[in-house]
Amino acid sequence: VVCDSWVRIVNGTTGIPADSLKLDAYIPASPVVDGDNVYVADYRGNVYEQTLADGGRIMNHRKLLSAAKDDGGMLSVPVVTEDALYILTTDRRLACLDRKDGKEKWYVSLKGDAGECSPILVDNRLLVCTKTGIVSIHEVSTGRQLWEYETGEQIIAKPLVIGSHFYIQTARGTLLC
């Protein structure tokens, strides 16, 4: 994705474009690939699924979730599990969507601006960092918040998990463990 409305499939070995598809709106975050499926969301709030054939051609395309309103977009790279997709929204929510029908299974409201940090799945828990500097951990099945910490600084990058520790770099350059 190159900060526009196009999904571009490129051969990772040769760098040669294999296929492309124009979506409905600007795509603020990279897609996620799970097997032959590609998931991506746009700034209007639509979530899409593309199925790739051999050679990287887009075989099927569907809008998994249609935007309910024009002022609520999806900001993060989705997290995909066998039956769900987790994503941050512009209206300060962590949402869980069913991969089969796109229906919202649950959502939780987050404190402050969700920002562009993508959630991370670790041991059936979601680690979420917000642009306002709040770090929280949620159950994947219900979204229930298990833990929260306020850093006092903006977080704009995805956290890193190594073993039983996670690392967060703030916009000021502070590294937290």
C-alpha positions in Angstrom: 0.0 0.0 0.0 1.4 3.4 -0.9 -0.8 5.9 1.0 -3.7 5.8 -1.5 -6.7 3.7 -2.3 -4.9 0.9 -4.1 -4.0 -2.6 -2.8 -1.0 -3.7 -4.8 0.2 -7.3 -4.9 4.0 -7.5 -5.8 6.1 -10.6 -6.2 8.5 -10.5 -3.2 11.3 -12.2 -5.1 11.2 -10.3 -8.5 9.5 -7.1 -7.4 7.2 -7.4 -10.4 3.6 -6.3 -9.8 1.1 -9.2 -9.9 -2.2 -7.5 -9.4 -3.9 -4.4 -8.0 -7.3 -3.3 -6.8 -8.7 0.1 -6.2 -10.8 0.3 -3.0 -13.3 2.9 -1.8 -11.1 5.2 0.2 -7.6 6.0 1.4 -5.8 3.1 3.1 -4.0 4.4 6.2 -2.3 1.1 7.2 -0.7 -1.9 5.6 -2.7 -5.1 4.9 -2.2 -8.3 6.8 -1.8 -11.6 5.0 -3.2 -14.9 6.4 -2.6 -17.8 4.0 -4.2 -16.9 0.7 -6.3 -14.1 2.3 -5.4 -10.4 2.5 -7.2 -8.1 4.9 -7.1 -4.3 4.7 -9.2 -1.4 6.0 -9.8 2.1 4.7 -10.2 5.5 6.3 -14.0 5.4 5.8 -14.4 2.3 7.9 -14.7 -0.4 5.3 -12.8 -3.7 5.8 -11.9 -5.8 2.8 -10.8 -9.4 2.2 -9.0 -10.5 -1.0 -8.2 -14.1 -1.8 -5.1 -14.6 -3.8 -4.5 -17.3 -6.5 -1.2 -18.7 -7.4 1.1 -16.1 -8.8 -0.5 -13.3 -6.6 -3.5 -12.6 -8.7 -6.6 -11.4 -6.8 -9.1 -14.3 -7.3 -11.9 -13.0 -5.0 -12.7 -9.7 -3.3 -15.3 -8.8 -0.8 -16.2 -6.0 1.5 -16.1 -7.8 4.8 -17.6 -4.7 6.7 -19.2 -1.7 5.1 -18.7 1.7 6.8 -21.7 2.5 9.0 -20.9 6.3 8.7 -18.4 8.5 6.9 -16.7 9.8 10.0 -15.4 6.5 11.5 -12.4 4.9 9.8 -10.1 2.0 10.5 -6.5 3.0 11.3 -4.4 0.0 12.2 -3.0 -3.1 10.5 -5.6 -5.7 11.4 -4.7 -8.7 13.7 -6.1 -11.9 12.3 -6.9 -15.2 14.0 -8.7 -18.2 12.7 -12.2 -16.7 13.3 -11.7 -13.1 14.1 -10.1 -9.8 13.0 -9.1 -7.1 15.5 -8.6 -3.5 14.5 -8.4 0.1 16.0 -10.9 2.7 14.8 -10.8 6.5 14.5 -13.7 6.7 17.0 -11.5 5.3 19.8 -12.5 1.7 19.7 -10.8 -1.7 19.6 -13.2 -3.8 17.5 -13.5 -7.5 17.0 -15.0 -8.7 13.7 -16.1 -12.1 12.7 -14.0 -13.3 9.7 -16.9 -15.2 8.1 -19.6 -12.5 8.0 -17.9 -9.3 9.0 -20.2 -8.7 11.9 -18.9 -7.0 15.0 -18.5 -9.6 17.8 -17.6 -6.9 20.4 -15.9 -3.6 20.8 -14.4 -1.7 23.7 -13.9 2.0 24.0 -10.4 3.2 24.5 -9.2 6.2 26.5 -7.9 9.0 24.2 -7.0 8.9 20.5 -6.5 5.3 19.2 -3.8 6.5 16.8 -2.1 4.2 14.2 -0.5 1.6 16.5 -1.6 -1.9 15.5 -2.7 -4.2 18.3 -0.6 -7.3 19.0 -1.9 -10.7 19.8 0.1 -12.5 22.5 -1.2 -15.6 24.4 -4.9 -15.0 23.7 -4.6 -11.4 24.8 -4.4 -8.2 22.8 -1.8 -5.6 23.6 -3.0 -2.1 22.6 -1.1 1.2 22.6 -2.9 4.5 22.0 -1.6 7.7 20.5 -2.4 9.4 23.8 0.1 7.1 25.6 -2.2 4.5 27.2 -1.1 0.8 27.1 -3.8 -1.8 27.8 -4.2 -5.6 27.6 -7.6 -7.1 26.6 -9.1 -10.6 26.5 -9.5 -11.7 22.9 -12.9 -13.4 23.5 -14.7 -10.5 25.1 -12.4 -7.4 24.9 -12.5 -7.1 28.6 -9.6 -4.9 29.8 -7.2 -6.9 32.0 -4.5 -4.2 32.6 -3.7 -0.5 31.8 -0.8 1.8 32.1 -0.5 5.5 31.2 2.9 6.4 29.9 2.4 10.2 29.8 3.8 10.3 26.3 2.4 9.7 22.8 2.9 6.3 21.3 2.9 6.1 17.5 4.8 2.8 16.8 3.7 -0.8 17.3 5.1 -2.4 20.4 7.6 -5.3 20.3 7.1 -8.5 22.3 10.1 -10.6 23.2 9.5 -13.6 25.5 7.6 -12.3 28.5 8.4 -8.6 28.0 7.0 -6.0 25.7 8.8 -2.9 24.6 7.3 0.5 23.7 9.0 3.5 22.2 7.2 6.8 22.7 7.2 9.7 20.2 9.8 11.4 22.5 12.1 8.5 22.1 11.6 7.0 25.6 11.9 3.2 25.6 9.6 1.4 28.1 9.8 -2.3 29.0 
